[in-house]
């Protein structure tokens, strides 16, 4: 959960923010559908789940995320809090910065969210934003606007960006996902159906209808089967793996629930299955 959230706004819209996350498991990203975001991880580490991948971010990393739905997830093995500093790019605010045609004809970067290298200039810039967030009376709306434009110019200083116009346009060009691939890539994650629907940018009702059409069965049945198949493979191929680790890795909330559905599917407990597989190497 977010325990501290400081913001700098321009005409009622948040343009810079600092958030501290404590005791969290999974949080939906803090920017709306048509916004893009640059984030600097001041403290801690986390995993960012997008529809087609999971990216690990560590202290000191930067990230650029285009418009879309993503989840910030607790990084396994980490017990530290998160402190993140973010800039939000609203189309109505940033497009007027650079008048001209925002064409994507020759520039279509293939990413939704991506690590962004933090050079010395970017680090110094983000420290200046932290100062303003901690001292809000020092930042006027005019200064906030100038700082946002300065950040965009810094981010666009890359050999892969032909022009600032192309870079700005790319921020608001949604990355296109394949529904089937999104489901398959996240089928063994510990996601609820509403969360998976969000990743697919659909309402729950629309998601269920589309799922039934594409896969021919209900999402709940499909997900449980996918998780059990992955768990059975791990128990067979990783003789030293702990049952609790397999359950967690295959997207089950608790070991108790894992044991229950596994025994219902295979007729024996995960422990018994593991022993039987390891006793017969030819079964691998």
LOBA-848840 format. One record per residue (C-alpha): residue in three letters; residue number from 1; z, x, y. Coordinates in steps of 0.02 Angstrom, whole numbers, plus 32768, in hexadecimal, padded with zeros to 4 digits. Example, Ala and Ser with C-alpha at 12.3 -4.5 7.8 and 13.67 -1.06 7.14 Angstrom:
{"ALA", 1, {8186, 8267, 7F1F}}
{"SER", 2, {8165, 82AC, 7FCB}}
//
This chain:
{"UNK", 1, {8000, 8000, 8000}}
{"UNK", 2, {7FE4, 8036, 80B5}}
{"UNK", 3, {808A, 8064, 8104}}
{"UNK", 4, {804B, 809F, 81AC}}
{"UNK", 5, {7FA9, 8072, 8204}}
{"UNK", 6, {7F80, 80B3, 82B3}}
{"UNK", 7, {7EDE, 8087, 830A}}
{"UNK", 8, {7E73, 80A9, 83A2}}
{"UNK", 9, {7E06, 8015, 83D2}}
{"UNK", 10, {7D6D, 7FF7, 843C}}
{"UNK", 11, {7D50, 7F44, 8479}}
{"UNK", 12, {7DBF, 7EFF, 83ED}}
{"UNK", 13, {7D6F, 7F64, 8361}}
{"UNK", 14, {7DC8, 7FF3, 8308}}
{"UNK", 15, {7D69, 8096, 8320}}
{"UNK", 16, {7DEC, 8114, 82E7}}
{"UNK", 17, {7E82, 80FC, 8274}}
{"UNK", 18, {7F08, 815C, 8218}}
{"UNK", 19, {7F54, 8110, 817C}}
{"UNK", 20, {7FDF, 8148, 8108}}
{"UNK", 21, {7FDB, 8102, 8057}}
{"UNK", 22, {8079, 80FF, 7FEE}}
{"UNK", 23, {8093, 80BE, 7F3D}}
{"UNK", 24, {7FE2, 807D, 7F2C}}
{"UNK", 25, {7F75, 8063, 7E94}}
{"UNK", 26, {7ED2, 8022, 7EDC}}
{"UNK", 27, {7EA1, 7FED, 7F8C}}
{"UNK", 28, {7DFE, 7FA3, 7FCA}}
{"UNK", 29, {7DAF, 8010, 8051}}
{"UNK", 30, {7DE4, 7FE9, 8101}}
{"UNK", 31, {7D3F, 7FC2, 8153}}
{"UNK", 32, {7CD3, 7F27, 8151}}
{"UNK", 33, {7C29, 7F05, 8104}}
{"UNK", 34, {7BBC, 7F41, 8194}}
{"UNK", 35, {7C22, 7FDA, 81C3}}
{"UNK", 36, {7C16, 808E, 818C}}
{"UNK", 37, {7CA5, 8108, 818A}}
{"UNK", 38, {7CCC, 81C2, 8196}}
{"UNK", 39, {7D73, 81F2, 814E}}
{"UNK", 40, {7DDB, 8292, 814F}}
{"UNK", 41, {7E61, 82A3, 80CA}}
{"UNK", 42, {7EF3, 82F2, 8126}}
{"UNK", 43, {7F6C, 82EC, 8093}}
{"UNK", 44, {7F69, 82C2, 7FD8}}
{"UNK", 45, {7EDB, 829C, 7F61}}
{"UNK", 46, {7E87, 81FE, 7F21}}
{"UNK", 47, {7DF1, 81BC, 7EC2}}
{"UNK", 48, {7D6E, 8154, 7F1B}}
{"UNK", 49, {7D1B, 80D4, 7EAA}}
{"UNK", 50, {7C6E, 809C, 7EE0}}
{"UNK", 51, {7C01, 8027, 7E78}}
{"UNK", 52, {7BAF, 80B8, 7E1D}}
{"UNK", 53, {7C2A, 814A, 7E1D}}
{"UNK", 54, {7CDA, 8188, 7E39}}
{"UNK", 55, {7CF1, 8219, 7EB3}}
{"UNK", 56, {7D8F, 8281, 7EC0}}
{"UNK", 57, {7DC8, 82B4, 7F6E}}
{"UNK", 58, {7E4C, 8338, 7F8E}}
{"UNK", 59, {7EB1, 836B, 8026}}
{"UNK", 60, {7E40, 83AD, 80B0}}
{"UNK", 61, {7DA2, 8356, 8072}}
{"UNK", 62, {7D2E, 82EB, 80DA}}
{"UNK", 63, {7CCE, 8251, 80A3}}
{"UNK", 64, {7C3E, 81EC, 80E9}}
{"UNK", 65, {7C2D, 8139, 80A8}}
{"UNK", 66, {7BA3, 80BF, 80CF}}
{"UNK", 67, {7BBE, 8004, 80D8}}
{"UNK", 68, {7BF4, 7FBE, 8031}}
{"UNK", 69, {7C8D, 7F97, 7FC7}}
{"UNK", 70, {7CF6, 8027, 7F84}}
{"UNK", 71, {7DA5, 803E, 7F3E}}
{"UNK", 72, {7E21, 80C7, 7F67}}
{"UNK", 73, {7E7D, 80E9, 7EC5}}
{"UNK", 74, {7F18, 814D, 7E98}}
{"UNK", 75, {7EE7, 81F5, 7E4E}}
{"UNK", 76, {7F35, 8209, 7DA1}}
{"UNK", 77, {7FB9, 8291, 7DA2}}
{"UNK", 78, {7FD5, 8289, 7E5E}}
{"UNK", 79, {8077, 8244, 7EA5}}
{"UNK", 80, {8059, 8271, 7F5B}}
{"UNK", 81, {803B, 81F8, 7FE9}}
{"UNK", 82, {7F92, 81ED, 803D}}
{"UNK", 83, {7F72, 820B, 80F4}}
{"UNK", 84, {7EC1, 81E6, 812B}}
{"UNK", 85, {7E6D, 81E9, 81D4}}
{"UNK", 86, {7DD0, 8180, 81E6}}
{"UNK", 87, {7D47, 8158, 8261}}
{"UNK", 88, {7CEF, 80B1, 8254}}
{"UNK", 89, {7C3A, 809E, 8288}}
{"UNK", 90, {7C0F, 7FEE, 82C1}}
{"UNK", 91, {7B53, 7FCF, 82D7}}
{"UNK", 92, {7B6C, 7F74, 837B}}
{"UNK", 93, {7BCD, 8008, 83C2}}
{"UNK", 94, {7B71, 80A2, 8383}}
{"UNK", 95, {7ABA, 806E, 8384}}
{"UNK", 96, {7AB3, 8064, 8443}}
{"UNK", 97, {7AEE, 811A, 844B}}
{"UNK", 98, {7A41, 8159, 841E}}
{"UNK", 99, {79B8, 80E4, 8460}}
{"UNK", 100, {7919, 80E7, 83FD}}
{"UNK", 101, {78D0, 80AD, 835A}}
{"UNK", 102, {794B, 80BA, 82CB}}
{"UNK", 103, {78CA, 80CE, 8243}}
{"UNK", 104, {78ED, 80FA, 818F}}
{"UNK", 105, {7838, 8118, 8160}}
{"UNK", 106, {784E, 81D1, 813F}}
{"UNK", 107, {7909, 81DA, 811F}}
{"UNK", 108, {795E, 817B, 8093}}
{"UNK", 109, {79F7, 81DC, 805A}}
{"UNK", 110, {7A26, 81AB, 7FAA}}
{"UNK", 111, {7AE2, 8190, 7FBA}}
{"UNK", 112, {7B64, 810B, 7FD6}}
{"UNK", 113, {7BFD, 8179, 7FEF}}
{"UNK", 114, {7BF8, 8235, 7FEA}}
{"UNK", 115, {7C67, 82CC, 8009}}
{"UNK", 116, {7C42, 8319, 80B3}}
{"UNK", 117, {7C63, 83D2, 80D6}}
{"UNK", 118, {7CEC, 83EE, 8156}}
{"UNK", 119, {7CBA, 8480, 81C4}}
{"UNK", 120, {7D2C, 84C7, 824A}}
{"UNK", 121, {7CE5, 845A, 82D5}}
{"UNK", 122, {7D02, 83BC, 8270}}
{"UNK", 123, {7DB4, 83EF, 8246}}
{"UNK", 124, {7DDC, 8411, 82FB}}
{"UNK", 125, {7D8D, 836B, 832C}}
{"UNK", 126, {7DF3, 8309, 82AC}}
{"UNK", 127, {7E93, 835E, 82E8}}
{"UNK", 128, {7E6A, 8321, 8398}}
{"UNK", 129, {7E58, 8270, 8353}}
{"UNK", 130, {7F00, 827E, 82FC}}
{"UNK", 131, {7F4E, 82B0, 83A3}}
{"UNK", 132, {7F03, 8218, 83F9}}
{"UNK", 133, {7F3B, 81A4, 836D}}
{"UNK", 134, {7FEC, 81E7, 837D}}
{"UNK", 135, {7FE3, 81D9, 843B}}
{"UNK", 136, {7F82, 8137, 845B}}
{"UNK", 137, {7FA4, 8134, 8516}}
{"UNK", 138, {7F3D, 81D4, 8525}}
{"UNK", 139, {7E9E, 817E, 84E9}}
{"UNK", 140, {7E3B, 8103, 8553}}
{"UNK", 141, {7DAE, 8097, 850F}}
{"UNK", 142, {7D31, 8108, 8567}}
{"UNK", 143, {7D7B, 81A1, 8512}}
{"UNK", 144, {7D78, 814A, 8468}}
{"UNK", 145, {7CBF, 8127, 847F}}
{"UNK", 146, {7C9B, 81DB, 84AF}}
{"UNK", 147, {7CFC, 821D, 8419}}
{"UNK", 148, {7C9B, 81AA, 83A4}}
{"UNK", 149, {7BF5, 81E9, 83E9}}
{"UNK", 150, {7C31, 829D, 83DB}}
{"UNK", 151, {7C5E, 8282, 8324}}
{"UNK", 152, {7BB3, 823A, 82FC}}
{"UNK", 153, {7B5F, 82D2, 834A}}
{"UNK", 154, {7BCE, 8346, 82E3}}
{"UNK", 155, {7BA8, 82E8, 8242}}
{"UNK", 156, {7AED, 82E9, 8264}}
{"UNK", 157, {7AEC, 83A8, 826D}}
{"UNK", 158, {7AA7, 83C0, 81BF}}
{"UNK", 159, {7A02, 8403, 8180}}
{"UNK", 160, {79E7, 8362, 811E}}
{"UNK", 161, {79E3, 82F5, 81B9}}
{"UNK", 162, {793D, 82F7, 8219}}
{"UNK", 163, {7985, 82A0, 82B3}}
{"UNK", 164, {7A1E, 8249, 82F6}}
{"UNK", 165, {79BB, 81A6, 82F3}}
{"UNK", 166, {7999, 81B7, 8239}}
{"UNK", 167, {7A4F, 81E1, 8217}}
{"UNK", 168, {7A90, 8149, 8275}}
{"UNK", 169, {7A13, 80D8, 821F}}
{"UNK", 170, {7A43, 811A, 8174}}
{"UNK", 171, {7AFA, 80EC, 818F}}
{"UNK", 172, {7ACF, 8034, 8192}}
{"UNK", 173, {7A4D, 8032, 8107}}
{"UNK", 174, {7AAD, 7FEE, 8070}}
{"UNK", 175, {7A98, 804F, 7FD0}}
{"UNK", 176, {7A45, 7FE2, 7F4B}}
{"UNK", 177, {7A9D, 7FD4, 7EA4}}
{"UNK", 178, {7A61, 7F93, 7DFD}}
{"UNK", 179, {7AD6, 7F07, 7DC4}}
{"UNK", 180, {7ACF, 7F36, 7D0D}}
{"UNK", 181, {7AF0, 7FEE, 7D2F}}
{"UNK", 182, {7B82, 7FC5, 7DA2}}
{"UNK", 183, {7BD4, 7F5C, 7D1B}}
{"UNK", 184, {7BB8, 7FDD, 7C92}}
{"UNK", 185, {7BFA, 806D, 7CFB}}
{"UNK", 186, {7C9A, 800D, 7D21}}
{"UNK", 187, {7CB0, 7FAC, 7C7E}}
{"UNK", 188, {7D41, 8018, 7C42}}
{"UNK", 189, {7D97, 802D, 7CEA}}
{"UNK", 190, {7E39, 7FD4, 7D0A}}
{"UNK", 191, {7DE7, 7F56, 7D7E}}
{"UNK", 192, {7E09, 7E9D, 7D8B}}
{"UNK", 193, {7D73, 7E29, 7D8A}}
{"UNK", 194, {7D88, 7E04, 7E45}}
{"UNK", 195, {7D88, 7EC0, 7E67}}
{"UNK", 196, {7CEC, 7EDB, 7DFE}}
{"UNK", 197, {7C98, 7E4A, 7E59}}
{"UNK", 198, {7CC2, 7E9F, 7EFE}}
{"UNK", 199, {7C71, 7F41, 7EC2}}
{"UNK", 200, {7BD6, 7EDB, 7E9C}}
{"UNK", 201, {7BE1, 7E8E, 7F4B}}
{"UNK", 202, {7BEE, 7DDE, 7F02}}
{"UNK", 203, {7C67, 7D4E, 7F01}}
{"UNK", 204, {7CC1, 7D39, 7E5B}}
{"UNK", 205, {7C60, 7C9B, 7E31}}
{"UNK", 206, {7BB8, 7CED, 7E56}}
{"UNK", 207, {7BEB, 7D88, 7DF3}}
{"UNK", 208, {7C18, 7D20, 7D59}}
{"UNK", 209, {7B73, 7CC2, 7D5E}}
{"UNK", 210, {7B0E, 7D63, 7D72}}
{"UNK", 211, {7B73, 7DB7, 7CE8}}
{"UNK", 212, {7B52, 7D2B, 7C6E}}
{"UNK", 213, {7A98, 7D33, 7C94}}
{"UNK", 214, {7A8C, 7DF1, 7C80}}
{"UNK", 215, {7B04, 7E0F, 7BEE}}
{"UNK", 216, {7B06, 7D67, 7B95}}
{"UNK", 217, {7BC4, 7D5C, 7B88}}
{"UNK", 218, {7C5C, 7D4A, 7BF6}}
{"UNK", 219, {7C99, 7DE0, 7C5D}}
{"UNK", 220, {7D45, 7DDC, 7C0C}}
{"UNK", 221, {7D00, 7DE8, 7B5B}}
{"UNK", 222, {7C86, 7E71, 7B89}}
{"UNK", 223, {7D08, 7EDC, 7BE4}}
{"UNK", 224, {7D88, 7ED4, 7B58}}
{"UNK", 225, {7D04, 7F03, 7AD8}}
{"UNK", 226, {7CC7, 7F96, 7B41}}
{"UNK", 227, {7D78, 7FD6, 7B58}}
{"UNK", 228, {7DA0, 7FC8, 7A9E}}
{"UNK", 229, {7D01, 8023, 7A6D}}
{"UNK", 230, {7D2B, 80B1, 7AE4}}
{"UNK", 231, {7DDF, 80B6, 7AA4}}
{"UNK", 232, {7DA9, 80BE, 79EE}}
{"UNK", 233, {7D34, 814F, 7A15}}
{"UNK", 234, {7DBD, 81AF, 7A6E}}
{"UNK", 235, {7E3A, 8192, 79E2}}
{"UNK", 236, {7DBA, 81D3, 7965}}
{"UNK", 237, {7D7D, 8268, 79CA}}
{"UNK", 238, {7E1F, 829F, 7A1F}}
{"UNK", 239, {7EA5, 82B2, 7998}}
{"UNK", 240, {7F25, 82F8, 7A14}}
{"UNK", 241, {7F10, 826D, 7A94}}
{"UNK", 242, {7FA8, 8202, 7AB6}}
{"UNK", 243, {7F97, 8146, 7A9D}}
{"UNK", 244, {7FD5, 8127, 7B4E}}
{"UNK", 245, {7F52, 819C, 7B98}}
{"UNK", 246, {7EC7, 8148, 7B35}}
{"UNK", 247, {7F03, 809C, 7B6E}}
{"UNK", 248, {7F05, 80D2, 7C25}}
{"UNK", 249, {7E5E, 812B, 7C1C}}
{"UNK", 250, {7E0B, 8093, 7BCD}}
{"UNK", 251, {7E45, 801D, 7C56}}
{"UNK", 252, {7EDB, 7FC5, 7C08}}
{"UNK", 253, {7F6F, 7F99, 7C76}}
{"UNK", 254, {7FF4, 7FBB, 7BF3}}
{"UNK", 255, {8004, 800A, 7B48}}
{"UNK", 256, {804A, 7F66, 7B07}}
{"UNK", 257, {7FAE, 7F07, 7B39}}
{"UNK", 258, {7F40, 7F91, 7AF3}}
{"UNK", 259, {7F9B, 7F8B, 7A4B}}
{"UNK", 260, {7F8C, 7ECE, 7A43}}
{"UNK", 261, {7ED1, 7EBF, 7A64}}
{"UNK", 262, {7EA9, 7F5A, 79FC}}
{"UNK", 263, {7F03, 7F15, 7964}}
{"UNK", 264, {7EAF, 7E6C, 797B}}
{"UNK", 265, {7E04, 7EC1, 797C}}
{"UNK", 266, {7E1C, 7F44, 78F2}}
{"UNK", 267, {7EAA, 7EFC, 7889}}
{"UNK", 268, {7F17, 7F96, 78A0}}
{"UNK", 269, {7F75, 7FE4, 7931}}
{"UNK", 270, {7F2B, 8072, 7999}}
{"UNK", 271, {7FA7, 80EA, 7948}}
{"UNK", 272, {7F74, 80B4, 7899}}
{"UNK", 273, {7EBC, 80BE, 78C8}}
{"UNK", 274, {7ED3, 816E, 790D}}
{"UNK", 275, {7F2D, 81A8, 7870}}
{"UNK", 276, {7EA8, 815D, 77FF}}
{"UNK", 277, {7E1B, 81B0, 7861}}
{"UNK", 278, {7E6E, 8259, 7866}}
{"UNK", 279, {7E97, 8250, 77AB}}
{"UNK", 280, {7DDD, 823C, 7786}}
{"UNK", 281, {7D77, 82BB, 77EB}}
{"UNK", 282, {7CD4, 8277, 77A3}}
{"UNK", 283, {7CF1, 81D5, 7802}}
{"UNK", 284, {7CD9, 822D, 78AA}}
//
